[in-house]
Amino acid sequence: MTFRRKLILIIGGITLLLLLFLVWYKVTFSMEPVATYEINDRNESQKILIATQGSEYKNDVVKDVVESLRGKTAYIKVIDVSLLQDVQPDQWNAIVVLHTWEIWKPEENARVFLKKYYSSEKIFVVTTSGSGEEKIEGVDAITGASILKDVPRHSRGIISWLELQLPPE
């Protein structure tokens, strides 16, 4: 076998291994879609949108936040981050975005939405990544590595922020 043929086989093998690794990574660490649901009456004057991705950590954070707000006079809608492209921020009093950093970049819909509309007075962001340190440039966010023991602390942070955004009942 010639040197050139060996080199082509080695490069092809490395490329195949890299592709297999990327497929494995995507399947193992990609987020589940989240079904849209609503809490309380849509005609309430205070409206809160929560856009998230499905993972045990994010599901637990959203559950904590929703449970703390359930008795309040605020309409709450939970959507998957993939639906952010249809969101008009001026229709909401507060927006919470929970997204994941996957394959060295943020979830695309979250990135586009936050680049276009981010305002710390209106939008609260939680970004998860393997290192727990990644976040979109120019966006103030809670960052973490989806560690379940952090759920109560991160939930409290979101709830405290929401209480400041919404006038008392």
Rosetta blueprint (number, residue, H / E / L):
1 M L
2 T L
3 F H
4 R H
5 R H
6 K H
7 L H
8 I H
9 L H
10 I H
11 I H
12 G H
13 G H
14 I H
15 T H
16 L H
17 L H
18 L H
19 L H
20 L H
21 F H
22 L H
23 V H
24 W H
25 Y H
26 K H
27 V H
28 T H
29 F H
30 S L
31 M L
32 E E
33 P L
34 V L
35 A L
36 T L
37 Y E
38 E E
39 I E
40 N L
41 D L
42 R L
43 N L
44 E L
45 S L
46 Q E
47 K E
48 I E
49 L E
50 I E
51 A E
52 T E
53 Q L
54 G E
55 S L
56 E H
57 Y H
58 K H
59 N H
60 D H
61 V H
62 V H
63 K H
64 D H
65 V H
66 V H
67 E H
68 S H
69 L H
70 R L
71 G L
72 K L
73 T L
74 A E
75 Y E
76 I E
77 K E
78 V E
79 I E
80 D E
81 V H
82 S H
83 L H
84 L H
85 Q H
86 D H
87 V L
88 Q L
89 P H
90 D H
91 Q H
92 W L
93 N L
94 A E
95 I E
96 V E
97 V E
98 L E
99 H E
100 T E
101 W E
102 E E
103 I L
104 W L
105 K E
106 P E
107 E L
108 E H
109 N H
110 A H
111 R H
112 V H
113 F H
114 L H
115 K H
116 K H
117 Y H
118 Y L
119 S L
120 S L
121 E L
122 K L
123 I E
124 F E
125 V E
126 V E
127 T E
128 T E
129 S L
130 G L
131 S L
132 G L
133 E L
134 E L
135 K L
136 I L
137 E L
138 G L
139 V L
140 D L
141 A E
142 I E
143 T E
144 G E
145 A L
146 S L
147 I L
148 L H
149 K H
150 D H
151 V H
152 P H
153 R H
154 H H
155 S H
156 R H
157 G H
158 I H
159 I H
160 S H
161 W H
162 L H
163 E H
164 L H
165 Q H
166 L L
167 P L
168 P L
169 E L
